[in-house]
Structure formats: structure tokens, C-alpha cells
Amino acid sequence: MEQVRTATEADVARLVELTAGYRAATAAERGGQLSRPVDQGGHAPEATVEAVGAYVGTRDRTALVGLLDEWVAGGALCRTEVDGTGRRGILDLCFVEPGAREVGLGGLLLEYAVDWFRAHGCAGVDGTALPGDREAKQFFESAGFKARLLVMHLPLD
């Protein structure tokens, strides 16, 4: 059975594994090697206990875990920030291990994350999909997300 709950300190090591899995899976994708640090606009943090642990037990951040029966098969990392338009939600990670996909766990994680953002007064939520990642784009669009910005990059090395 799929379920989602707020992560605890005991879940941090598993969330680090999931974050590392996401980063490894996207590193070879178009744009993946250019992933920005989480404090620069919404992308998974470094896969360290310190970086991921910063989402557990704070007011403006939360970590969620997605369970298949008792197994933590996915996670979401959420934070809020205030900009010129008000409070905005940033979904830094929403990832389900490949072997646990197609059962609705990702959608359930996203649903819980959106509820958390609403409860924290966010006017909207931003999530990142890499260029060419149709699966991620369709996942977000199926939940009502719309693309609002495309960042172009030219390496100068």
C-alpha cells in the first residue's frame, strides 16, 4: 500500500540515498551536469546528511517519504521562500526509485507536498524538470503545473 508521511531524523540516511539516486540519474541528462545548488532556484541538494537533514524539523522546509508497504521508495524535499510576489513553494526533489514507479507514489508525494505548501501560505509552487525529460514534464503537467521559465546556458570554458 502506498502512503506518505513527514520524514524524521531516522529517515535522513534513506533520503540521502534517494537524493544521490536522483542526482546520478539526471547527471547524464541534457542540463543535468549544470544543476544549480538548491539555494539558487530549486534543484536537489547535495546528497549529504547535512544538506538533506536541513529539511527535517524546520518551519520553512519539510521532507516527505513515500512508502510502499514499509519500504521508503521515494521522497520529496520542500521549502518556502519569499520574493517580490509573496511566499513561493520550491519543490527541490520529488523522486521515486525506478523499480517502484507506476503505482502512483510520485503523485501521492506531490499531492502531500502541495498540501504542505498551501498550509504554509504559498501562492504557487515551482519544481524543476530538465530539458528533454518528458517524463518529469508530464508528471508535473498532470498535476496542473505549467512551464513558466526556460533558462538557457552557454558554458564559457
C-alpha positions in Angstrom: 0.0 0.0 0.0 1.3 3.5 -0.9 1.4 6.2 1.8 3.3 9.4 2.5 4.4 10.8 5.9 6.7 13.5 7.1 10.3 12.4 7.4 12.0 12.1 10.7 15.7 12.1 11.6 15.7 8.4 11.2 14.8 8.8 7.5 17.6 11.2 6.6 20.1 8.4 5.6 17.5 6.9 3.2 16.6 10.4 1.8 20.3 10.9 1.1 20.4 7.7 -0.9 17.3 8.8 -2.8 18.8 12.2 -3.5 22.0 10.6 -4.7 19.9 8.3 -6.9 18.2 11.3 -8.4 21.4 13.2 -9.0 23.0 10.2 -10.6 20.0 9.5 -12.8 19.9 13.1 -14.1 23.7 13.9 -14.3 24.0 12.5 -17.8 20.7 14.1 -19.0 20.7 17.3 -21.0 21.2 20.1 -18.4 21.8 17.7 -15.6 25.5 18.5 -15.3 24.5 22.2 -15.0 22.3 21.6 -12.0 22.3 24.6 -9.7 22.8 24.4 -6.0 19.4 24.3 -4.2 19.8 27.9 -2.9 19.9 29.2 -6.4 16.5 28.2 -7.6 15.3 24.7 -7.0 17.2 21.6 -7.6 18.0 18.7 -5.4 20.6 19.5 -2.7 23.9 17.7 -2.4 23.4 14.1 -1.3 24.8 14.6 2.2 23.3 14.2 5.7 23.8 17.9 6.4 22.1 19.1 3.2 19.2 16.7 3.3 18.9 16.9 7.0 18.2 20.6 6.8 14.7 19.8 5.5 13.7 17.8 8.6 12.1 19.6 11.6 12.2 23.2 10.4 9.4 25.7 9.8 10.1 26.7 6.2 11.3 23.3 5.0 10.0 19.7 5.1 11.0 16.3 3.9 8.4 13.7 3.0 8.9 10.0 2.5 6.8 7.8 0.2 6.3 4.3 1.4 5.4 1.1 -0.4 4.2 -1.0 2.5 7.1 -0.2 5.0 9.8 0.5 2.4 10.8 4.1 1.8 10.7 4.1 -2.0 10.6 7.8 -2.6 11.0 11.2 -1.1 10.2 14.9 -1.6 12.1 17.9 -0.3 10.1 21.1 0.0 10.9 24.7 1.1 9.4 28.1 1.0 10.9 31.4 0.1 9.6 35.0 -0.1 10.2 37.0 -3.2 8.6 40.1 -4.7 5.3 38.3 -5.3 4.9 36.7 -1.9 5.6 33.3 -0.5 6.5 30.7 -3.1 7.0 26.9 -2.7 10.1 25.3 -4.1 10.0 21.5 -4.7 13.7 20.7 -4.6 13.2 16.9 -5.0 10.3 14.6 -5.9 11.8 11.2 -6.7 10.7 7.6 -6.7 13.1 4.8 -7.3 12.6 3.4 -10.8 11.6 -0.1 -9.5 8.7 1.5 -7.5 7.2 3.7 -10.2 3.9 3.3 -12.0 1.9 2.7 -8.8 1.1 6.3 -8.0 3.6 7.0 -5.3 5.1 10.0 -7.0 1.7 11.6 -7.5 0.9 11.0 -3.8 4.2 12.6 -2.8 3.4 15.6 -4.9 -0.1 15.8 -3.5 1.2 15.9 0.1 3.9 18.4 -0.9 1.3 20.8 -2.5 -0.9 20.5 0.7 2.2 21.4 2.8 2.9 24.4 0.6 -0.8 25.5 0.9 -0.7 25.2 4.6 2.4 27.4 4.7 0.8 30.2 2.7 2.5 29.7 -0.6 0.9 31.4 -3.6 2.4 28.9 -6.0 4.9 26.0 -6.3 8.0 25.7 -8.6 9.5 22.3 -9.5 12.4 21.6 -11.9 12.3 19.3 -15.0 15.4 19.1 -17.0 15.3 19.8 -20.8 14.1 16.8 -22.7 12.9 15.0 -19.6 9.4 14.4 -20.9 8.5 12.0 -18.1 9.1 14.7 -15.4 7.4 17.4 -17.5 4.3 15.2 -18.0 4.4 14.3 -14.3 4.2 18.0 -13.3 1.7 18.9 -16.0 -0.6 16.1 -14.9 -0.8 17.8 -11.5 -1.6 21.2 -13.1 1.9 22.7 -13.3 2.8 24.9 -16.2 6.2 25.9 -17.6 6.9 29.5 -16.7 10.6 29.9 -17.3 13.2 28.3 -19.5 16.8 29.1 -18.5 19.4 28.9 -21.3 23.1 28.5 -20.6 26.3 28.9 -22.6 29.5 27.5 -21.0 32.5 29.8 -21.4 35.4 27.4 -20.9 
